[in-house]
């Protein structure tokens, strides 16, 4: 379940997840989540950055009260592919084939593989912060089979140092890292003062 604000972002994230076999839904109707959906059956809830803090806390408390297996995820940015990768990360089998870490000093993904594995490294970044529909870009940095041992994958210069992220797939495990933080001027926007958006609430269609 994706609870966010931007219609395009949350619908695109649902489409990506459904294309990968997930049962996924999304809504930007914060006040009706608890009546519109069976939250006792939800495995993962992703909150977008523009969900008001009071609404987020209320939903966390209410959903956790009826669901003892749910996992809550804070979305890193309004980027559909990144959100989908975060969902994959909390539902994937991590730690079996190796470990991944991001070194900000060298802008390098560092891998420790215990066995050969297919590794996919993708970078994502926001190109426009204009609400309610942020724009983004991405690039696939690596997609290769690597042998056991230590490896390093450097990010290309086109990946900016702000509002940027990297996802790393090591076999079935997916990791997401922040490369450059989103500017405080954006994260500090009050959701109640942003432009109105069209209502979105998918129901498994």
N, C-alpha and C positions, 0 to 999 in steps of 0.2 A: 504494500500500500504506500503510494507516494502522496504526501500532503504538501502541496506547494502553492505557488501563486500564478506563475506564468502558464497560460493554457498550452502554448506551443511546446515548452520545455517538458512539462509533465506528460503530455500526450505522446511526445516523441520517445520519452523514456519508457513509457508503458509499451509502445510498439516494439522497441528494441528488446525489452525483457520477454514479451510474448513470443517474439521471433526466436528466442533462445529456449523456449519451453517453459517459462515461468507463468504462473497465474498471477497477473498483475493488474492493479487498478490505480486510478489517480483521481484526486479531487482538489478543488480550490475552495470548496464550501466548508470552511472550518467549523461552522456552527452546527452542521448536520451530519458530521462524520459518524457519530455514535448511533444515529438512527438510520442512516443510509446503508451501513455496512455491518456485517457480522464480525466485529473486532475480536471476538473470542477465538476466531479461526485464522487470524492473521499471523504470519510468521515474522515478517519484517515491516517496520514502519519507518519511512524516510521523511524527515522534515526539511522543507526548504528554508532558506535564510530569511525569507520575507513572511514567514508565519509569525504572528505576534507572540512574544514570550508568554503572555498569560494564556493564550489559546494552546500553545505547545505544552505548557505544564499541565493544563487541565486535561488535554487529550492523553498525555503520558500517564497521568494518574488513573484516569478512567479505564484506559485500555489495559494497563498493568493489573488493575483490580479484577479483571475477568479473564486475563490471559497470562499464565505464568511462564510461557515459553517465548513470548514475543521479544524481538530484538529491535531496539531503537537506534536509528542512524541519523546523524546530522549531515545533510547534504553539503558537500564542499563548495558547490557553485551551481548556478543555473545552466548547466551543460548536460544535455540528455544522456550522451554516451558515458560521461563521468558518473552520473547518478546510477546508471545501469551497472557500471563496473563496481561501484560501492556495494550494490545489492549482491552482485556475484561474490564480492569479497567476503561478506558475512555469511554466505551460504555455501562457500566452497570448502573443499578439504585442504586446509592449509598445513604446512609444515611437513609434508610427506616427502617431497622431492628436493626441497631446498629452501633457502631463505633469501629475501630481497630487502634492501635498504636503500635510502636515498641520501647521498652526501651533498649537502647544499654548498659546501666550500668549493667543490669541483664540478658541481652540476652533473653528477654521475650516479647512475644506478649501479649498485654493487650487488652481485649475486654470489651465493655460495650454494652450489648444487651438489647433492649427495649422489645423484645419478643423472644420466642424460635426460634432458627435458626440453620441450618446445618452449621457447621464451618469446613473449610478445610485449614490447614496450611501446606505449602510446602517450603522447603529450597532448594536453588540452589547455586552452586559454580563452579568456573572454576578450572579445574585440570591441564590444560596446556594452556599457552598463545602463543604457537607457531603459527605464521600466515602461511597461511591464514585460517586454520581450527582449531580454539580453541576447546578444549575438556572440558567437564563439567560432573558434577554428581548432583544428587538430592535425596531428601528423603521426604516422606510424614510424617510430624510430628504429625498431628492430622486430623481426619476425623470423626466428631461426631455431634450429636444433643445436643446443650446446651440450658439451660433454660435462662430466662431473668435474668439480673444481671451482676455482675463483674466476669471476668474469666481471668486466666493467663495461657499461654502456653509457657513453656521454650524450647529453642532450645537445641538439644542434642549436646554432645561434639564433635561429628564427623563433625559438621558444622564449617569450619575454620573461622578465624577472618579477612581474607582478600579475596577479590573478591567473596564475598558471599552475598546472598539476601534471602528475605523471602516474599512469597505471601500469602495473607489471603483472603479467600472467606467467606463472611458472607451472607448467602442466595444468592441473585443475585449480590451482590456487591463484587468487587475484589479490593484489595489494594496490592501495591508492596513497599517494603522497602529495603534499603541498610543495610546489617549487617556489612560487612567489605569492605572498598573501594578497587578498583582495583589499584595496585601499579602504581606510576607515571611513572615508566620506561616503562610500557605498554601503558598507556593513552597518553604518549608523543611520541609514535612512529609516524613518518611521513608517512601518507598513500602512498605517491608517492614513498617511498623507500622500500615498502613491496613487496614480491614476486608476480608475476602475477597470476591471477586466471582465471578460465574458465568463459566465459560469461554466465549469467543467466538472463532471462527475461520471466516470465510467463505471460500468457494472458488468464486467466480464463479456461485453459484446465484442 
